Amino acid sequence: MTDKLTKIGTWLFPLSFLLYVGLHFGNAAMGAAFVPGWIPFPLFWNYFTGVCILAYIVSCLIGKYDKLATLLMALYVFLMIFLVHIPRAAESKNDMLNIFRNMMVVGALLVYARFAAKDKRVVN
């Protein structure tokens, strides 16, 4: 019973990232506003990260390159802490919360990569 219940998490966890795909494509201007001013083409980076998040989800659901995709997703979320949320945290309480939320997400992604990812061809 417990095995079946926890197996749901291998689907539920990556599917929860659909929220971010919706945010990147549903309100692109808001997503682009998170791109630091020193990085050119913020709208491009918004759509690019939306596509990358979608690729992560698909990779996990089909079980191909899911460990690599999860590690890359963890790197992306970790970079968001330093590139976006820490610089903005002095002015925004939401960004302070986002730092801690993103740290939890990085931890969860690393646990997923270690224990739930099926395809270990690229990364052991």
Backbone as numpy.savetxt, mean C-alpha at the origin, in Angstrom:
# Nx Ny Nz CAx CAy CAz Cx Cy Cz
-11.46 -25.30 11.57 -12.29 -24.10 11.57 -11.43 -22.84 11.57
-10.44 -22.80 12.47 -9.58 -21.63 12.56 -8.81 -21.42 11.26
-8.38 -22.53 10.65 -7.63 -22.45 9.40 -8.47 -21.80 8.29
-9.73 -22.21 8.21 -10.62 -21.64 7.19 -10.87 -20.16 7.45
-11.04 -19.82 8.71 -11.30 -18.43 9.07 -10.10 -17.54 8.76
-8.91 -17.99 9.14 -7.73 -17.16 8.88 -7.38 -17.11 7.41
-7.78 -18.12 6.65 -7.53 -18.11 5.20 -8.28 -16.96 4.51
-9.38 -16.55 5.09 -10.14 -15.41 4.56 -9.26 -14.16 4.54
-8.37 -14.04 5.53 -7.48 -12.90 5.60 -6.56 -12.75 4.41
-6.21 -13.88 3.77 -5.35 -13.80 2.58 -6.06 -13.15 1.41
-7.36 -13.09 1.46 -8.15 -12.38 0.44 -8.56 -11.00 0.94
-8.99 -10.95 2.18 -9.52 -9.71 2.76 -8.45 -8.62 2.84
-7.23 -9.00 3.26 -6.19 -8.00 3.43 -5.85 -7.29 2.11
-5.51 -8.00 1.04 -5.22 -7.26 -0.20 -6.43 -6.51 -0.76
-7.62 -7.09 -0.60 -8.82 -6.41 -1.11 -9.09 -5.10 -0.38
-8.62 -4.98 0.87 -8.84 -3.73 1.60 -8.11 -2.56 0.95
-7.10 -2.84 0.14 -6.37 -1.78 -0.56 -7.16 -1.20 -1.74
-8.30 -1.81 -2.07 -9.15 -1.24 -3.12 -9.62 0.16 -2.76
-9.73 0.44 -1.47 -10.08 1.79 -1.03 -9.09 2.81 -1.61
-7.80 2.47 -1.56 -6.79 3.40 -2.06 -6.83 3.51 -3.57
-7.16 2.43 -4.25 -7.32 2.50 -5.71 -8.45 3.46 -6.04
-9.56 3.33 -5.31 -10.69 4.23 -5.51 -10.33 5.68 -5.25
-9.55 5.93 -4.22 -9.14 7.30 -3.91 -8.22 7.87 -4.99
-7.31 7.05 -5.50 -6.37 7.53 -6.52 -7.06 7.84 -7.83
-8.07 7.04 -8.19 -8.74 7.27 -9.47 -10.02 8.09 -9.32
-10.67 8.02 -8.17 -11.93 8.73 -7.96 -11.75 10.21 -7.71
-10.68 10.59 -7.04 -10.41 11.99 -6.76 -8.92 12.24 -6.97
-8.53 12.25 -8.24 -7.12 12.33 -8.61 -6.47 13.63 -8.12
-7.21 14.72 -8.12 -6.63 16.00 -7.67 -6.26 15.94 -6.20
-7.09 15.29 -5.40 -6.77 15.17 -3.99 -5.53 14.28 -3.79
-5.46 13.17 -4.52 -4.30 12.29 -4.43 -3.03 12.99 -4.88
-3.13 13.78 -5.94 -1.97 14.51 -6.45 -1.49 15.55 -5.45
-2.39 16.05 -4.61 -2.00 17.05 -3.61 -1.06 16.47 -2.56
-1.04 15.16 -2.41 -0.13 14.51 -1.46 1.30 14.40 -1.99
1.47 14.55 -3.30 2.81 14.46 -3.89 3.59 15.70 -3.48
4.79 15.52 -2.89 5.58 16.69 -2.48 5.85 17.63 -3.65
5.94 18.92 -3.35 6.11 19.94 -4.38 7.37 19.80 -5.21
8.40 19.18 -4.67 9.66 19.05 -5.39 9.66 17.88 -6.39
8.58 17.08 -6.38 8.45 15.99 -7.35 7.54 16.46 -8.48
8.04 16.46 -9.72 7.22 16.95 -10.84 6.11 15.96 -11.22
5.13 16.47 -11.93 4.02 15.69 -12.49 3.20 14.95 -11.42
2.65 15.67 -10.47 1.92 15.00 -9.38 0.73 14.16 -9.84
0.05 14.58 -10.88 -1.09 13.80 -11.36 -0.62 12.45 -11.91
0.50 12.45 -12.63 1.06 11.20 -13.12 1.36 10.26 -11.96
2.01 10.75 -10.90 2.38 9.91 -9.76 1.16 9.40 -9.04
0.10 10.18 -9.00 -1.15 9.72 -8.40 -1.69 8.52 -9.15
-1.80 8.64 -10.48 -2.32 7.53 -11.28 -1.37 6.34 -11.27
-0.07 6.60 -11.33 0.92 5.53 -11.33 0.82 4.70 -10.04
0.72 5.37 -8.91 0.63 4.62 -7.65 -0.71 3.87 -7.56
-1.76 4.45 -8.13 -3.04 3.74 -8.17 -2.93 2.45 -8.96
-2.24 2.50 -10.09 -2.03 1.30 -10.91 -1.16 0.29 -10.16
-0.13 0.78 -9.47 0.75 -0.12 -8.69 -0.01 -0.81 -7.57
-0.87 -0.09 -6.90 -1.67 -0.69 -5.83 -2.61 -1.74 -6.40
-3.21 -1.44 -7.55 -4.08 -2.40 -8.21 -3.29 -3.65 -8.61
-2.08 -3.46 -9.12 -1.23 -4.60 -9.50 -0.89 -5.44 -8.27
-0.65 -4.79 -7.14 -0.39 -5.51 -5.88 -1.59 -6.40 -5.52
-2.78 -5.84 -5.60 -3.99 -6.58 -5.25 -4.15 -7.80 -6.15
-4.03 -7.58 -7.45 -4.18 -8.67 -8.42 -3.13 -9.75 -8.17
-1.89 -9.33 -7.94 -0.81 -10.27 -7.68 -1.12 -11.16 -6.48
-1.63 -10.56 -5.42 -1.97 -11.34 -4.22 -3.14 -12.28 -4.47
-4.13 -11.81 -5.20 -5.32 -12.63 -5.42 -5.04 -13.83 -6.31
-4.15 -13.65 -7.29 -3.85 -14.78 -8.18 -2.64 -15.59 -7.69
-1.92 -15.07 -6.71 -0.80 -15.80 -6.13 0.45 -15.83 -6.99
0.61 -14.89 -7.88 1.81 -14.81 -8.73 2.60 -13.57 -8.33
3.87 -13.79 -8.00 4.77 -12.72 -7.56 4.20 -11.94 -6.37
3.39 -12.61 -5.56 2.73 -11.91 -4.47 3.69 -11.50 -3.36
4.73 -12.29 -3.12 5.69 -11.90 -2.09 6.46 -10.65 -2.53
6.92 -10.63 -3.77 7.62 -9.45 -4.30 6.69 -8.24 -4.29
5.47 -8.42 -4.75 4.51 -7.31 -4.79 4.23 -6.77 -3.39
4.14 -7.66 -2.42 3.87 -7.23 -1.04 5.06 -6.47 -0.47
6.27 -6.94 -0.75 7.45 -6.23 -0.26 7.58 -4.86 -0.92
7.26 -4.77 -2.20 7.29 -3.47 -2.88 6.20 -2.54 -2.34
5.05 -3.11 -2.02 3.97 -2.30 -1.42 4.40 -1.79 -0.05
5.08 -2.63 0.73 5.58 -2.20 2.04 6.59 -1.06 1.88
7.45 -1.17 0.88 8.42 -0.10 0.61 7.71 1.19 0.24
6.69 1.10 -0.61 5.92 2.28 -1.01 5.27 2.96 0.21
4.62 2.17 1.05 3.95 2.74 2.23 4.99 3.34 3.19
6.12 2.67 3.34 7.20 3.18 4.19 7.72 4.51 3.65
7.89 4.61 2.34 8.34 5.87 1.74 7.31 6.98 1.93
6.04 6.63 1.92 4.99 7.62 2.14 5.13 8.27 3.52
5.56 7.48 4.49 5.76 8.03 5.84 6.78 9.16 5.77
7.90 8.93 5.11 8.99 9.90 5.11 8.83 11.01 4.08
8.22 10.71 2.94 8.10 11.72 1.89 6.87 12.61 2.05
5.83 12.06 2.66 4.56 12.81 2.72 4.18 13.16 4.16
4.04 12.15 5.00 3.40 12.38 6.29 4.29 13.05 7.33
5.55 12.70 7.42 6.42 13.37 8.39 6.57 14.85 8.08
6.84 15.24 6.81 6.93 16.68 6.53 5.64 17.45 6.82
4.49 16.80 6.69 3.22 17.48 6.89 2.70 17.37 8.32
3.33 16.53 9.15 2.81 16.24 10.49 2.82 17.44 11.41
3.74 18.38 11.21 3.80 19.57 12.07 2.55 20.43 11.92
1.94 20.38 10.75 0.76 21.22 10.49 -0.55 20.46 10.56
-0.49 19.13 10.53 -1.72 18.36 10.42 -1.73 17.18 11.39
-2.74 17.14 12.23 -2.89 16.00 13.14 -3.20 14.73 12.36
-3.91 14.88 11.25 -4.22 13.71 10.42 -2.95 13.04 9.93
-1.96 13.83 9.55 -0.72 13.24 9.07 0.05 12.56 10.19
-0.07 13.06 11.39 0.55 12.38 12.53 -0.09 11.00 12.71
-1.40 10.95 12.61 -2.10 9.66 12.68 -1.73 8.77 11.50
-1.55 9.37 10.32 -1.18 8.60 9.13 0.19 7.96 9.28
1.09 8.61 10.01 2.42 8.02 10.25 2.25 6.69 10.98
1.46 6.69 12.05 1.27 5.47 12.82 0.45 4.43 12.06
-0.56 4.88 11.35 -1.35 3.95 10.55 -0.47 3.30 9.49
0.36 4.09 8.82 1.23 3.52 7.79 2.26 2.57 8.38
2.75 2.85 9.59 3.68 1.90 10.23 2.98 0.57 10.49
1.71 0.63 10.91 0.96 -0.61 11.12 0.76 -1.35 9.81
0.47 -0.61 8.74 0.27 -1.23 7.43 1.56 -1.87 6.94
2.70 -1.19 7.12 3.99 -1.78 6.74 4.21 -3.08 7.50
3.96 -3.06 8.79 4.10 -4.28 9.59 3.20 -5.40 9.09
1.96 -5.07 8.80 1.02 -6.08 8.30 1.45 -6.60 6.93
1.95 -5.73 6.08 2.44 -6.16 4.76 3.62 -7.12 4.91
4.53 -6.81 5.82 5.69 -7.67 6.02 5.27 -9.04 6.59
4.29 -9.05 7.49 3.78 -10.31 8.00 3.10 -11.10 6.88
2.33 -10.41 6.05 1.68 -11.06 4.91 2.73 -11.67 3.98
3.79 -10.90 3.69 4.84 -11.41 2.81 5.51 -12.64 3.39
5.67 -12.67 4.70 6.36 -13.78 5.36 5.49 -15.02 5.47
4.21 -14.85 5.80 3.39 -16.00 6.14 2.27 -16.33 5.15
1.83 -15.38 4.35 0.68 -15.63 3.48 1.05 -15.71 2.00
2.13 -15.06 1.59 2.49 -15.05 0.17 2.81 -16.46 -0.30
2.34 -16.78 -1.49 2.51 -18.13 -2.02 3.72 -18.24 -2.96
3.91 -17.25 -3.79 4.93 -17.31 -4.85 6.25 -16.75 -4.34
7.21 -17.62 -4.15 8.49 -17.21 -3.60 9.61 -17.34 -4.64
9.25 -17.27 -5.93 10.24 -17.43 -7.00 11.28 -16.32 -7.02
10.88 -15.10 -6.75 11.78 -13.96 -6.88 12.47 -13.65 -5.57
11.73 -13.71 -4.47 12.25 -13.35 -3.16 12.06 -14.53 -2.21
13.11 -14.95 -1.55 12.97 -16.05 -0.58 12.77 -15.53 0.81
